[in-house]
């Protein structure tokens, strides 16, 4: 009997990513529509079509751990946009990434814009969510700052510029959601990109 255990375990391992991914996708969709506080574990499991046992197997920390993983996935997706871009400057890259974010916001009816802020609002009750969002913002700022330094901006100025640019993007997305107007987000993207323009000295 014990010889069959590895085979059974291998089958479970093969299906594990699918179940975990379904739970995270369902959670993100519900968090967007209802907020973190308004989403229950049973709602997530029902939408993901996953048994309760599988949820506790993948996320022993319950809804808070699911929320943290959703934040990590969102952050990884945003960082990937910055690192995969082939734009020749930080200014061009931010314009490109910003337009992609505006498109995603429109496709999700602006629901995705408030995800980070909804998690921050739960920080008092769920500190891990606040910490995950803080780390996510830090990664975005550091990634953009590194690109600015690559363009020739001094590191201290680059860090401050990246911080303001990310704040503009976040604020612009929330304003666009509140007003249901993508033009407001595009304006924020334009201003953030302008901050990231590095004037190069002419070659001597």
BELNORQUI-V424970 format. One record per run of one state. SS is the DSSP state (H for helix, E for strand, L for the rest). FROM is the first residue (numbers start at 1). TO is the last residue. Records with the same first field share a line. If there is no record, write none. Layout:
# BELNORQUI-V424970
SS = FROM-TO + FROM-TO
This chain:
# BELNORQUI-V424970
L = 1-1 + 35-40 + 49-51 + 59-61 + 85-89 + 108-110 + 121-126 + 151-154 + 180-181 + 196-204
H = 2-34 + 41-48 + 52-58 + 62-84 + 90-107 + 111-120 + 127-150 + 155-179 + 182-195
